[in-house]
Amino acid sequence: MKVTGPALRVTIIVNESDTWRHRPLFNEIVQRARQAGLAGAAVFRGIEGYGASSVAHTNRLLSLSEDLPVAVVIVDTEEAVRAFLPRLDDLGIGGVTALDQVEVVRHVHDAGDREEKR
């Protein structure tokens, strides 16, 4: 069975080397999302990117840069995401935070679905 509905996706771009209290900043964001009870979060490491400084970061073999972009993506209801965002204010996130309206499609199996497949 498919369950669909509107949601809000927040994408937070930080540098791989950004830290909060000696831990990776992306890890702190994910932990706070979990503590807030949000539906889910994922971290994606970039291959290449640049920000306001226009300094290119890449993982190519000959590059000296190891400070790659990292995207933290969180999806939940609009109310839950907007209530969560102020919990990040003290982190001093210097990257971009983008909000997108999305439609979520979840595949849910109930007991009846499992019985039919046997």
C-alpha positions in Angstrom: 0.0 0.0 0.0 1.3 3.5 -0.8 0.8 6.4 1.6 1.4 9.9 0.1 1.2 13.4 1.4 2.8 16.8 1.5 6.0 17.3 3.4 8.8 19.8 3.8 12.4 19.0 3.0 15.2 20.9 4.5 18.7 20.6 3.0 21.6 22.1 5.0 24.9 22.4 3.3 28.0 22.5 5.5 31.7 21.8 5.1 32.9 18.3 6.0 35.4 19.9 8.4 32.8 22.0 10.3 32.6 21.0 13.9 30.5 21.6 17.0 32.1 20.7 20.3 34.8 18.6 18.7 32.2 16.5 16.7 31.3 16.9 13.0 28.6 19.5 12.6 26.6 17.3 10.3 26.5 14.7 13.1 25.2 17.2 15.6 22.4 18.2 13.2 21.3 14.6 12.6 21.4 13.9 16.4 19.2 17.0 17.1 16.8 15.9 14.4 16.5 12.5 16.0 16.0 14.0 19.4 13.3 16.2 18.0 11.5 13.1 16.7 11.7 14.0 13.0 10.8 11.3 10.5 14.3 10.9 9.0 17.6 12.5 8.1 20.4 11.5 5.8 23.9 12.9 5.1 25.4 13.0 1.6 29.0 13.8 1.0 29.7 16.0 -2.0 32.2 15.2 -4.8 32.8 18.8 -5.6 31.5 22.2 -4.8 32.1 25.8 -3.9 30.4 28.4 -1.7 30.4 32.2 -1.1 34.2 32.2 -1.0 34.3 30.7 -4.6 37.0 28.3 -3.4 36.5 25.0 -5.2 36.5 21.8 -3.1 36.9 18.5 -4.8 37.9 14.9 -4.1 40.0 14.4 -7.2 43.3 12.6 -6.6 45.5 15.6 -7.3 43.5 18.0 -5.2 44.7 18.9 -1.7 41.2 19.8 -0.5 39.6 17.4 1.9 37.0 19.9 3.0 34.2 18.7 0.8 30.6 19.9 1.0 28.2 17.8 3.0 24.4 18.0 2.6 22.1 17.1 5.5 18.6 16.3 4.3 15.6 16.1 6.6 12.0 15.4 5.5 8.9 15.6 7.7 5.7 17.6 8.0 6.0 21.3 7.4 5.0 21.9 11.0 7.6 19.6 12.4 10.4 20.9 10.2 9.6 24.6 11.0 9.4 23.8 14.7 12.8 22.1 14.5 14.8 24.8 12.6 15.2 27.2 15.7 17.0 24.3 17.4 19.9 24.8 15.0 20.4 28.5 15.7 23.2 28.1 18.2 25.3 26.0 15.8 26.4 28.9 13.7 25.8 27.2 10.4 27.6 29.2 7.7 26.3 27.3 4.7 23.0 27.4 2.9 19.8 26.0 4.3 17.1 25.4 1.7 13.5 24.5 2.2 11.4 22.6 -0.5 7.8 21.5 -0.5 7.8 17.9 -1.5 5.3 15.0 -1.8 6.3 11.9 0.2 5.4 8.4 -1.1 5.9 5.7 1.5 5.3 2.0 0.8 3.6 0.6 3.9 3.0 -3.1 4.4 0.2 -4.2 6.8 -0.6 -7.7 8.0 -3.0 -8.3 5.1 -0.3 -7.5 2.5 2.0 -10.0 4.1 -0.6 -12.8 4.2 -1.4 -12.3 0.5 2.2 -12.8 -0.5 2.6 -16.2 1.3 
